[in-house]
Amino acid sequence: MRCVLVSKNLDLRGYFGAEFARSAPRIELVDHTADATAEDVRLALAWHPPDDAFERYPNLQAVCSIAAGVDNIMACPSLPPDVDVVRVIDPGQAQMMSGFIVWHVIGHQRGFAAFRGQQRDRIWRRGDQRRARDVPVGILGSGGIGQRVAADLAQLGFPVMSWSRTAKPDSSASHSFHGPAGLAAMVGEGEVLVNLLPLTPETRGILNGNLFSRMRRGGYLIQVGRGEHLVEADLLKALDCGQLSGAALDVFATEPLPQAHPFWDHPQIVITPHDASDVSIGAVATTLAVTAEAIRTGQRPPHAIDRARGY
């Protein structure tokens, strides 16, 4: 089966070619810029596709993302309404993301930022130690990655809560909340807020001043969802007035983060360059192979999203 590679800023053939030859040998990769027979293409692998990316492919049946998020594909104007959009499922990514979040949660709990400052100034001063049980963590998003994060934090002794759009049962790791009322309730009980939500019209701008005002004073934000979730001016206000004591930001509305952006110099913000976790090339190849097999047999790909919900 022919699969077209479509990306604005990434050489997908060079990035995936060798692994795909091993893991998905029945799939022929065709570059979008090549003079390919468009009618033969039934599958696409994409990342931030250009606006006209899918106009050339009348028999396209599915588009796979090279990451867990699919919002950049969903926003493409030329995406046909009947084409399945498929996200990658990678347990290794969940493990990496969980480690990243645990690092920041413990850093806030133990006040590690203060120790860095003390080392710089050659100050020997012990800090007050808080137990994990005294630092409740709320997680926005209870999919596969959110469940792994909740389980790992609970294992370390943190009280964990999870929020989702619709009701989900409590797990052994976390207490579940849902809907607008549940969001307000969970945020009000938490000290650390972790954002793992997909980007949809309903979640755009969800990290705003109203939400921050409901958190415990001195709370901490860990933002690893999408940059557009965060109202940046509201975060700065919450930090400057002491409502939040700090924030760890891995994703931004504009990437790379502009040199003149105030986040760079803010002493209470930790910046990482969208590096919390990556999907493995092997997981992408496996997802593509499974999707191709589903198309061959007339089935819906197993990891196709609900386009009405956006995830």
Secondary structure, DSSP 4 states (H G I P E B T S, - for coil): -EEEEEESS--HHHHHHHHHHHH-TT-EEEETTS---GGGEEEEEEES--TTTTTT-TT--EEEESSS--HHHHT-TT--TTSEEE----HHHHHHHHHHHHHHHHHHHHTHHHHHHHHHTT---------GGGS-EEEE--SHHHHHHHHHHHHTT--EEEEESS-----SS-EEEEHHHHHHHHHHH-SEEEE-PPP-TTTTT-BSHHHHHHSPTTEEEEE-S-GGGB-HHHHHHHHHTTSEEEEEE---SSSSPPTT-TTTT-TTEEE--S-S----HHHHHHHHHHHHHHHHTT---TTB--TTTT-
